[in-house]
Structure formats: C-alpha cells, structure tokens
Amino acid sequence: MSQVRHDVARILTVLRAREILEAEGTYVAATAAEREGALAKLAAEDAVVAEKAAAARAAAEGDGNDEAEHDHADHDEEFHDEELEEVEA
C-alpha cells in the first residue's frame, strides 16, 4: 500500500510541475524518443510486477489465499494502465 501511495504522490508531483511550467510558458512536451523510453521502462516494470504476482500466487496456493492475491494483481494492472495513459498523453 505504501508503494501505491508513493506512486500516486510521484504522479501528482509531475502533473503539478507540468502545470507550473505551462503557466510560465516553458513546458516542452516529451519527444517521441522520450515517450518510447518511458513506455519501455513501464513495460519492464510490468514484467517485474507480473513475476512477483505469479510468485505470490504460487505461494498462496498452499495457504488458500489465492483470491486475495488475484485481486491485488488486478489492482496493480489497473493502476499501471492509468499510468500508461498519462505517459501517452
């Protein structure tokens, strides 16, 4: 949960910085190369999250907590999809 709060705070900080730069007239949108780099980084982070989720599911199979882990993985995917939309915008 603390990681999610940290990610949300980071996103809000970036958005606020953009607002300030736009108000000053100095904001420059990301180049195509920067966007591709950001998307590649997010894809790599997705792979790590998927591996951790798979490991957690495998560990949870033994103690009957499979449903809770599945719900957590779905939430991570939803949050990351929103993050991708922000980068692509």
PyMOL commands that set and color helices and strands:
alter all, ss='L'
color gray80, all
select helices_A, chain A and resi 2-24+32-61+66-88
alter helices_A, ss='H'
color red, helices_A
deselect
rebuild
show_as cartoon
